[in-house]
Amino acid sequence: MIRWLVIIFLVLTVFSSLLPWLERLGIGRLPGDVRFSLFGKKIFLPFASTILISLFVALISRFI
């Protein structure tokens, strides 16, 4: 259980750092990606994009 939480945290961290580059491809603006401001701080939760990227990685790993 804790291992999955660590993996999800790492994926979200990497995704957030790559977000400016991925937005050019259209990833990060999918329905299900949540953006909001809280106390003047912008928060982005890429639920749909994370699922899409996970499916893509799983598909690639299945063929390798």
C-alpha beads as a LAMMPS data file, in Angstrom:
LAMMPS data file: protein, C-alpha beads

64 atoms
63 bonds

1 atom types
1 bond types

-500.0 500.0 xlo xhi
-500.0 500.0 ylo yhi
-500.0 500.0 zlo zhi

Masses

1 110.0

Atoms # bond

1 1 1 0.000 0.000 0.000
2 1 1 2.730 2.478 0.933
3 1 1 4.693 1.499 -2.154
4 1 1 1.767 2.563 -4.371
5 1 1 1.477 5.883 -2.586
6 1 1 5.171 6.549 -3.164
7 1 1 4.844 5.609 -6.844
8 1 1 1.819 7.878 -7.308
9 1 1 3.655 10.743 -5.592
10 1 1 6.705 10.265 -7.818
11 1 1 4.596 10.114 -10.986
12 1 1 2.758 13.298 -10.041
13 1 1 6.037 15.043 -9.254
14 1 1 7.623 14.048 -12.570
15 1 1 4.440 14.906 -14.461
16 1 1 4.269 18.343 -12.850
17 1 1 7.864 19.100 -13.790
18 1 1 7.272 18.010 -17.402
19 1 1 3.925 19.804 -17.651
20 1 1 5.026 22.826 -19.740
21 1 1 6.470 20.500 -22.386
22 1 1 3.529 18.086 -22.300
23 1 1 0.946 20.876 -22.626
24 1 1 2.233 21.513 -26.134
25 1 1 1.146 17.941 -26.945
26 1 1 -2.298 18.446 -25.377
27 1 1 -1.640 16.354 -22.290
28 1 1 -2.592 18.177 -19.122
29 1 1 -5.747 19.716 -20.519
30 1 1 -7.888 16.591 -20.607
31 1 1 -11.300 16.374 -18.953
32 1 1 -10.547 15.064 -15.493
33 1 1 -7.429 17.166 -14.941
34 1 1 -8.156 19.536 -12.086
35 1 1 -6.652 23.029 -11.740
36 1 1 -7.498 25.433 -8.962
37 1 1 -6.039 28.173 -6.797
38 1 1 -5.926 27.893 -3.042
39 1 1 -4.638 30.804 -0.976
40 1 1 -2.925 32.284 -4.029
41 1 1 -1.146 29.048 -4.898
42 1 1 -1.962 27.254 -8.152
43 1 1 -2.578 23.532 -7.732
44 1 1 -2.801 21.038 -10.579
45 1 1 -4.018 17.440 -10.170
46 1 1 -3.596 15.549 -13.467
47 1 1 -5.908 12.582 -12.867
48 1 1 -6.916 11.872 -16.479
49 1 1 -3.458 12.561 -17.903
50 1 1 -1.832 10.246 -15.359
51 1 1 -4.207 7.444 -16.313
52 1 1 -3.531 8.032 -20.006
53 1 1 0.237 7.975 -19.510
54 1 1 -0.013 4.853 -17.309
55 1 1 -1.986 3.021 -19.982
56 1 1 0.546 4.038 -22.611
57 1 1 3.480 2.810 -20.492
58 1 1 1.662 -0.461 -19.728
59 1 1 1.008 -0.985 -23.432
60 1 1 4.643 -0.378 -24.296
61 1 1 5.893 -2.662 -21.508
62 1 1 3.595 -5.453 -22.686
63 1 1 5.185 -5.451 -26.155
64 1 1 8.784 -5.275 -24.902

Bonds

1 1 1 2
2 1 2 3
3 1 3 4
4 1 4 5
5 1 5 6
6 1 6 7
7 1 7 8
8 1 8 9
9 1 9 10
10 1 10 11
11 1 11 12
12 1 12 13
13 1 13 14
14 1 14 15
15 1 15 16
16 1 16 17
17 1 17 18
18 1 18 19
19 1 19 20
20 1 20 21
21 1 21 22
22 1 22 23
23 1 23 24
24 1 24 25
25 1 25 26
26 1 26 27
27 1 27 28
28 1 28 29
29 1 29 30
30 1 30 31
31 1 31 32
32 1 32 33
33 1 33 34
34 1 34 35
35 1 35 36
36 1 36 37
37 1 37 38
38 1 38 39
39 1 39 40
40 1 40 41
41 1 41 42
42 1 42 43
43 1 43 44
44 1 44 45
45 1 45 46
46 1 46 47
47 1 47 48
48 1 48 49
49 1 49 50
50 1 50 51
51 1 51 52
52 1 52 53
53 1 53 54
54 1 54 55
55 1 55 56
56 1 56 57
57 1 57 58
58 1 58 59
59 1 59 60
60 1 60 61
61 1 61 62
62 1 62 63
63 1 63 64
